[in-house]
Amino acid sequence: MNTASEVLLIIVSAILGIFLLVLIAAVIYVIKILRQVKRITARAETVAGSVEAAATAFGKTATPLAVLRIIGKIVNQANKSRKRKD
């Protein structure tokens, strides 16, 4: 083999080795980031479920509360009108 081709072979082999090490490190970081994203999405799903349950509970109680408020206002108006007549 020629001296120039041996030198080129060594250079290319070294560059490929460095590229392989950098690629391995990058893959490790990507895996770590994906794990964190998975944890965050799991928490977001939990929070969304809690918010949905709270909204459902509020929706169930909001209508009766609105009716009670209206009834309370009617009773107050009736009491005020009775006081005016007396």
C-alpha positions as CSV (number, residue, x, y, z in Angstrom):
1,M,0.0,0.0,0.0
2,N,1.0,3.5,-0.7
3,T,2.1,5.9,2.0
4,A,-0.5,8.5,1.0
5,S,-3.3,5.9,1.0
6,E,-2.2,4.7,4.5
7,V,-2.3,8.2,5.8
8,L,-5.8,8.8,4.3
9,L,-7.0,5.5,5.7
10,I,-5.8,6.5,9.2
11,I,-7.4,10.0,8.9
12,V,-10.7,8.6,7.7
13,S,-10.7,5.9,10.4
14,A,-10.0,8.5,13.1
15,I,-12.8,10.8,11.8
16,L,-15.3,7.9,11.7
17,G,-14.3,6.9,15.2
18,I,-14.9,10.4,16.5
19,F,-18.2,10.6,14.6
20,L,-19.3,7.4,16.2
21,L,-18.5,8.6,19.7
22,V,-20.3,11.9,19.1
23,L,-23.3,10.0,17.7
24,I,-23.4,7.7,20.7
25,A,-23.4,10.7,23.1
26,A,-26.1,12.4,21.1
27,V,-28.3,9.3,21.2
28,I,-27.9,9.1,25.0
29,Y,-29.0,12.7,25.4
30,V,-31.9,12.2,23.1
31,I,-33.0,9.2,25.1
32,K,-32.8,11.2,28.3
33,I,-34.8,14.0,26.8
34,L,-37.5,11.6,25.5
35,R,-37.8,10.1,29.0
36,Q,-38.4,13.6,30.5
37,V,-40.9,14.3,27.8
38,K,-42.7,11.1,28.7
39,R,-42.8,12.0,32.4
40,I,-44.1,15.5,31.5
41,T,-46.9,14.2,29.3
42,A,-47.9,11.7,32.0
43,R,-48.2,14.5,34.5
44,A,-50.1,16.6,32.0
45,E,-52.5,13.8,31.4
46,T,-53.0,13.5,35.2
47,V,-53.6,17.2,35.5
48,A,-56.0,17.2,32.6
49,G,-58.0,14.3,34.2
50,S,-58.2,16.2,37.4
51,V,-59.3,19.4,35.7
52,E,-61.9,17.4,33.7
53,A,-63.2,15.8,36.9
54,A,-63.4,19.2,38.6
55,A,-65.2,20.7,35.6
56,T,-67.7,17.9,35.6
57,A,-68.3,18.3,39.3
58,F,-68.7,22.0,38.9
59,G,-71.1,21.5,36.0
60,K,-73.2,19.2,38.1
61,T,-73.4,21.7,41.0
62,A,-73.5,24.9,39.0
63,T,-77.1,24.4,37.7
64,P,-78.6,23.8,41.1
65,L,-76.7,26.7,42.6
66,A,-78.0,29.0,39.9
67,V,-81.5,27.9,40.6
68,L,-81.0,28.4,44.3
69,R,-79.7,31.9,43.7
70,I,-82.7,32.8,41.5
71,I,-85.0,31.4,44.2
72,G,-83.1,33.4,46.8
73,K,-83.5,36.6,44.8
74,I,-87.2,36.0,44.4
75,V,-87.6,35.4,48.2
76,N,-85.6,38.6,48.9
77,Q,-87.8,40.6,46.5
78,A,-90.9,39.2,48.1
79,N,-89.7,40.1,51.6
80,K,-88.8,43.6,50.4
81,S,-92.3,44.1,48.9
82,R,-94.0,42.8,52.1
83,K,-92.0,45.2,54.2
84,R,-93.0,48.1,51.9
85,K,-96.7,47.2,52.3
86,D,-96.5,47.1,56.1
